[in-house]
Amino acid sequence: MNNAIIEFLKARHATRSISPEPLDDDTLDGLIEALRLTPSCFNNQPWRFQFLLSDKARSKGAEALADGNRPWASRAPLLVIGYTRKEDDCVLPDGRAYHQFDLGMAVMNLVLAATEQGLVARPMAGFDPGKAREFFGLKLDQEPLVMLAIGKPALDEDHLPDHVKGLAKKPRERKPASEIVARL
């Protein structure tokens, strides 16, 4: 299969080698527009994002990161916290809730918009939600589920911990289609 969307998805790469070069307002506006256009259950749009751009905000964001992510992610010119509230969700009569799914869709839109602009967007589960709440004024019902490091790819890997150097050059491994999809 060779179509533009598949080729674009193949081009997406979440390297840890991110340049500290700041992002301009047009770039940031494009990322925000991609978030705004994300589909959601009943169009409730339950996601919220904090773009940590200032040195102070990024420094606090780096404190919330897990030790394994902090050395490389703290270089990014943009750290993002994605969160949601169950109360903003559409809960179906059978009890299914979609707020986390909808946040995931918004994150994917953000990742794809970043990729289209030639940026790296690396989602991370490795952070402390409690610290994110404390540092950025999130309430207990606001559930931070993801942080992202976003920026231009760096050409060197000198700033990376030894155990991740060279990983970006390895082919991505994906499960075979037969393992994830049943054709019935």
LINMO-V461037 format. One line per field, one symbol per residue. ss: DSSP state (a for helix, b for strand, c for the rest). Layout:
ss: ???
//
This chain:
ss: cccaaaaaaaaccccccbccccccaaaaaaaaaaaaccccaaacccbbbbbbccaaaaaaaaaabcaaaaaaaccccbbbbbbbcaaaccbcccccbcaaaaaaaaaaaaaaaaaaccbbbbbbccbcaaaaaaaaccccccbbbbbbbbbbbccccccccaaaccaaacccccccaaaacccc
//
